């Protein structure tokens, strides 16, 4: 019987695998945004299998149960695609997994096909193959494809971060309060996954030996699984997506395939809007009149669609006026009015009798952090610094 003595890294992997197994079930059972949760459940399941496999080899269980040899070898090929697709699905509830999206898993299928002959070996042959792997004797076909999984992982990490960066910019053209749609958790997950791939690639290209490299990557994945579980306990809404408002009015199609060109936010396209110069000027005038007379910006949940409806136009045309004619995102345009309202009330002396946060809420700000950030951006000073300028000498 194989020894079950594990070092602290493998013990961490074992605990991570158990937590990952439980987390997979919890996430898969969520009813809201099932597409995103199923992709996250698949990702955690892949992590779980990878962690369990590291314990399987470390404990020498391969010599007792050799037929499980190589089961987790292909998991790294799907880490990147699952993180990317999860980010897309979580940030856009209208997105659904379709047959064409299976192209993301083509490299995984190719690696399985190439390695398929090894899975039909006898138990004794698999143990012998494992011993050759440990000695550094890797079959040529695997040695050829192995580096490409690092390329895939890095490429998908870059694609995920770029997608989420562009998503952040897009929501500022549709929402005046981004706290309910700006899923920082996704950026955190993408950055963590990118960090693991950077670690794996760096150690692969250096003189770090395979056992040490595998242990470092295993520990990093275990920590990521712990972190996902911790985030789920601290912020269960990230799996229920209660903080998200979708769909977002997008100016350009979201990149679904890895090879899709990134959204160029600095030069949005409006060729199909049909908005002429005269209509654009009239819409801009009507917008400014509406903002001054009806003060819609006091609604903390004001959206581009809401404002377009009041003006009797489409969100796309209004977005064109804001971006192309006025050079502002919807987010900055609306928060500019809110900041100016707070400035006026501070100068009127109201900050001496009311709390600054109360003035911010009256102006339409949903939180202190958003208020402080917007105020500093529009005035170059913090609210307290601006308030002191109006204090009597």
Secondary structure, DSSP 8 states (H G I E B T S, - for coil): -------HHHHHHHHHHHHHHHHHHHHHT--TTHHHHHHHHHHHHHHHHHHHHHHHHHTTGGGTSGGGTTTTTTTHHHHHHHHHHHHHHHH-TT----GGGGGGGHHHHHHHHHHHHHHTS-HHHHHHHHHHHHTT---HHHHHHHHHHHHHHHHHHHHHHHHHHHHHHHHTTTBS--TTT--HHHHHHHHHHHHHHHHHHHHHHSS--HHHHHHHHHHHHHHHHHHHHHHHHH-THHHHTTT-------SS----STTS----GGG---TTS---HHHHHHHHHHHHHHHHHH-GGGSTT-BHHHHHHHHTS-HHHHHHIIIIIS---HHHHHHHHHHHHHHHHHHTTGGGTS-HHHHHHHHT---HHHHHHHHHHHHSS-HHHHHHHTS--
